[in-house]
């Protein structure tokens, strides 16, 4: 049996999600499931190059759980 991720306390909070393709997305956690699929609202992708970090507004997005490397709360 698969256990449910302990993300209930992070619902409606801002998170920074690092993905396995070196991509980083920041947004408000709207929901999740037992496979760690994440539903983010007000999402922004952070694109970092040598000189700066650019932000690309994504809006709402679904992130597949198998691509998640880490999840951090953001103040």
SEMIDREN-455815 format. One record per residue (C-alpha): residue in three letters; y, z, x. Coordinates in Angstrom, 1 decimal. Example, Ala and Ser with C-alpha at 12.3 -4.5 7.8 and 13.67 -1.06 7.14 Angstrom:
BEGIN
+------+--------+--------+--------+
! code !     yy !     zz !     xx !
+------+--------+--------+--------+
!  ALA !   -4.5 !    7.8 !   12.3 !
!  SER !   -1.1 !    7.1 !   13.7 !
+------+--------+--------+--------+
% end
This chain:
BEGIN
+------+--------+--------+--------+
! code !     yy !     zz !     xx !
+------+--------+--------+--------+
!  UNK !    0.0 !    0.0 !    0.0 !
!  UNK !    3.5 !   -0.9 !    1.3 !
!  UNK !    6.0 !    1.9 !    1.3 !
!  UNK !    9.6 !    1.3 !    0.0 !
!  UNK !   12.3 !    1.2 !    2.7 !
!  UNK !   14.5 !    4.3 !    2.7 !
!  UNK !   17.8 !    2.4 !    2.0 !
!  UNK !   18.7 !    4.1 !   -1.4 !
!  UNK !   21.5 !    6.1 !    0.3 !
!  UNK !   23.1 !    2.9 !    1.7 !
!  UNK !   23.4 !    1.1 !   -1.6 !
!  UNK !   27.1 !    0.3 !   -2.2 !
!  UNK !   27.9 !    1.1 !    1.4 !
!  UNK !   29.0 !   -1.3 !    4.2 !
!  UNK !   26.3 !   -2.3 !    6.6 !
!  UNK !   26.0 !   -4.4 !    9.8 !
!  UNK !   22.7 !   -6.3 !    9.9 !
!  UNK !   21.5 !   -7.9 !   13.1 !
!  UNK !   19.1 !  -10.8 !   12.6 !
!  UNK !   16.4 !  -12.2 !   14.9 !
!  UNK !   18.4 !  -15.4 !   15.7 !
!  UNK !   21.2 !  -13.3 !   17.3 !
!  UNK !   23.2 !  -13.5 !   14.1 !
!  UNK !   25.2 !  -10.6 !   12.7 !
!  UNK !   26.2 !  -10.2 !    9.1 !
!  UNK !   28.4 !   -7.4 !    7.7 !
!  UNK !   28.6 !   -6.6 !    4.0 !
!  UNK !   28.1 !   -4.1 !    1.2 !
!  UNK !   24.4 !   -3.5 !    0.3 !
!  UNK !   24.0 !   -4.5 !   -3.4 !
!  UNK !   20.2 !   -4.2 !   -3.4 !
!  UNK !   16.9 !   -4.4 !   -1.5 !
!  UNK !   13.2 !   -4.6 !   -2.2 !
!  UNK !   10.0 !   -3.3 !   -0.6 !
!  UNK !    9.9 !   -6.3 !    1.8 !
!  UNK !   13.3 !   -5.3 !    3.2 !
!  UNK !   14.9 !   -8.4 !    1.6 !
!  UNK !   18.6 !   -7.4 !    1.4 !
!  UNK !   21.2 !   -8.5 !   -1.1 !
!  UNK !   24.7 !   -8.2 !    0.4 !
!  UNK !   28.0 !   -8.6 !   -1.4 !
!  UNK !   31.4 !   -9.4 !    0.3 !
!  UNK !   29.4 !  -10.5 !    3.3 !
!  UNK !   31.0 !  -11.8 !    6.5 !
!  UNK !   29.1 !  -13.5 !    9.4 !
!  UNK !   30.3 !  -12.3 !   12.8 !
!  UNK !   30.2 !  -15.2 !   15.3 !
!  UNK !   30.7 !  -14.0 !   18.9 !
!  UNK !   31.5 !  -16.3 !   21.8 !
!  UNK !   32.8 !  -15.5 !   25.3 !
!  UNK !   36.4 !  -15.0 !   24.4 !
!  UNK !   36.4 !  -13.7 !   20.8 !
!  UNK !   34.6 !  -12.8 !   17.6 !
!  UNK !   35.2 !  -15.0 !   14.6 !
!  UNK !   34.5 !  -14.0 !   11.0 !
!  UNK !   33.1 !  -16.5 !    8.5 !
!  UNK !   33.3 !  -15.3 !    4.9 !
!  UNK !   29.9 !  -15.7 !    3.2 !
!  UNK !   30.4 !  -13.8 !   -0.1 !
!  UNK !   27.1 !  -12.8 !   -1.6 !
!  UNK !   24.0 !  -13.5 !    0.3 !
!  UNK !   20.2 !  -12.7 !    0.4 !
!  UNK !   18.7 !  -11.9 !    3.8 !
!  UNK !   15.0 !  -12.2 !    4.2 !
!  UNK !   13.4 !   -9.0 !    5.4 !
!  UNK !   11.3 !  -10.7 !    8.2 !
!  UNK !   14.5 !  -11.8 !    9.9 !
!  UNK !   16.1 !   -8.3 !   10.1 !
!  UNK !   16.2 !   -6.6 !   13.5 !
!  UNK !   18.5 !   -3.7 !   12.8 !
!  UNK !   20.6 !   -2.2 !   10.0 !
!  UNK !   23.6 !    0.0 !   10.9 !
!  UNK !   26.1 !    1.8 !    8.6 !
!  UNK !   29.7 !    0.7 !    9.1 !
!  UNK !   32.7 !    2.9 !    8.4 !
+------+--------+--------+--------+
% end
